[in-house]
């Protein structure tokens, strides 16, 4: 499954290794997700796509 949306806020971001915990707002959804992973080029309001496979993909996973 592919989820599209944008980063709304950072909960945590390590500047030295890009490990990030961020609030992700999927398109056409009310509830945001939390995304976690090594995201070196991510920014607030940046539009991204997440490929969701069994709750984990490419170091990015989401939970409500």
C-alpha positions as CSV (number, residue, x, y, z in Angstrom):
1,X,0.0,0.0,0.0
2,X,1.2,3.5,-0.8
3,X,0.4,6.5,1.5
4,X,0.8,10.0,0.3
5,X,0.8,13.1,2.4
6,X,3.0,15.7,4.1
7,X,5.2,16.1,7.2
8,X,3.4,18.3,9.7
9,X,5.9,18.5,12.6
10,X,9.0,16.9,14.1
11,X,8.8,15.1,17.4
12,X,12.6,14.3,17.3
13,X,15.3,14.8,14.7
14,X,19.0,13.8,15.2
15,X,21.1,16.2,13.2
16,X,24.1,14.0,13.0
17,X,22.5,10.8,11.6
18,X,19.1,12.1,10.3
19,X,17.1,9.7,12.6
20,X,13.7,11.3,12.7
21,X,10.3,10.9,14.4
22,X,7.7,13.0,12.6
23,X,4.0,13.7,12.4
24,X,2.8,12.7,8.9
25,X,-0.7,13.8,7.6
26,X,-1.9,11.4,5.0
27,X,-4.1,12.8,2.2
28,X,-7.8,12.6,2.8
29,X,-7.4,11.3,6.3
30,X,-8.3,13.0,9.6
31,X,-5.8,11.2,11.9
32,X,-2.1,11.8,11.5
33,X,0.5,9.0,11.6
34,X,3.9,8.9,13.3
35,X,6.7,8.1,10.9
36,X,10.1,6.9,12.1
37,X,13.4,6.4,10.2
38,X,16.5,7.8,8.8
39,X,15.1,10.7,6.7
40,X,18.0,13.0,5.7
41,X,16.1,15.3,3.3
42,X,12.7,15.6,5.1
43,X,11.2,19.0,6.0
44,X,8.0,20.3,7.5
45,X,5.3,20.6,4.8
46,X,7.2,18.4,2.5
47,X,5.0,16.1,0.4
48,X,6.2,12.4,0.5
49,X,5.0,8.9,-0.4
50,X,5.4,6.0,1.9
51,X,5.3,2.4,0.6
52,X,3.7,0.4,3.4
53,X,4.6,-3.3,3.5
54,X,3.5,-5.2,6.7
55,X,4.0,-2.1,8.8
56,X,7.6,-1.4,7.7
57,X,9.4,-0.2,4.6
58,X,12.7,1.4,3.8
59,X,13.3,2.4,7.4
60,X,10.0,4.2,7.6
61,X,7.1,2.8,9.5
62,X,3.9,4.3,10.9
63,X,1.7,4.0,13.9
64,X,-1.4,5.8,15.0
